[in-house]
Amino acid sequence: MRILVILPRIPYPPRDGGAIVMFETVRELTKAGHDVDVFVLNTSRHRQPPGVVADICSHVVSVDIDTEITAPGALKNLFMPRRVSSDGGTIPLSYWLERFVSDAALGRLFDLLDERGPYDVIQCESLFTAWYGLAIRRAGRAWSDTPVVLRAHNVEHRIMERLAGERRLSVMERRYRRHLAERTKRFEMEAVRALSGVAAISPDDAAWFRSVAPGTVVDVVMPGIMMPPDDTLDAIEVEPFTLCILSSMEWAPNVEGAIWFIERVMPSIVERLPQAVLHVAGRNPGADILALHDGRHVVVHGEIDDALVFRRSKAVSVVPLFSGSGVRIKIIESMAAGVALVTTSVGAEGLPVVNGGQVVIADDIGSFADACVDLLVNGEHARAMGERGRAFAKAEFSWDRRVKDLVGLYRAVISPAGG
């Protein structure tokens, strides 16, 4: 099968959840024998040489694009947004999405379709590239009838809706996030109705996509995971009374959750276990996270070289999330590493886990702190939970299985009647 994947950034190094999903999907599709071309928006924030992904695909085209958030850009979008729809220009794009729209990039994409097409299917990776999928469909060119699938990492407007309720934000910030959420929702609904199919990352997300686009093929295609070998895990020594948060500190829901845990939960843990230490790691921590580093009970590392060693060396992994949708790769990775884990209901959304089985789910300060203390004190309990989580990840999240699911969706949109 000939596949074109449109990426919103170069997914390298594959350390955060989104980069891991994109990088491994392209690599595993290629390993499965498919001819995969990649068109990538090389963003200013994540700029990399295109050659870093050349080995995982057949051909790569990269276009530099500036997605930095600026006050003039946000103001212009507020009053003069770019408008788009499948059959005209009626829906205003939110600034969150408009930053990824480039006429120059679209022209280069059309050139690629002329030069390398036809493709059997085109995949838009995340809502941030869906504008390009709509542009392909309405271009009126020979390749405009190619089925276009949206690989949805989240129901994106839900993230802004949840963040808009964050009490730490000012009234104006909450109002603006609600504005972003509404515009994002309108475009999200338009995109899933106009495109050929949606690969949702969780059953909850799939249910929403089906509700707004009953005529679109929607399947659940969860991410896969690379399972670390047993002997690699056994060689990593676990530091007692340690907790960790490992996530991209560029993503607002991660920052929100980390601050909540450090300011509200960690003091309760330290009161009962003065030797407890939280290690926080992830790309580009901002001043609000760096300010919480005290070197005693909270240690902020920034980006680290080896995520597996970092996770495995800590007694408990915590994923305190209150915003977002989809499936958290960091939770699956923690389970794959055999680490006991505490998360929230939002963090566990979309994962068929049992509270107290593979993870502990807690949504308030007291129960979250209690769960962490219990696992830190009771090492056997933590080890048993880690083993159950690892067995679950191994059984449910192999890349071989997930690629078959994705190709099954491709076949469904290529031949809707099964012909």
ABEGO torsion letter per residue (X at the ends): XBBBBBBABBBOBBABAAAAAAAAAAAAAAAAGBBBBBBBBBBAAABBBAAAAAAABABBBBBBBBABBBAAAAAAAAABBBBBBAAEBABBBBAAAAAABBAAAAAAAAAAAAAAOBBABBBBBEAAAAAAAAAAAAAGBAAAABBBBBBBABBAAAAAAAAAABAABBAAAAAAAAAAAAAAAAAAAAAAAABABBBBABAAAAAAAAAABAABBBBBBBBBBBBBBAAAAAABBBBBGBBBBBBBAABAAAAAAAAAAAAAAAAAAAAABAABBBBBBEBGBBAAAAAABAGAABBBAEBBABAAAAAAABABBBBBBABEBEBBAAAAAAAAAGBBBBBBAAAABGBBBBBGBABBBBABAAAAAAAAAAAAABAAAAAAAAAAAAAAAAAAABAAAAAAAAAAAAAAAABAAGX
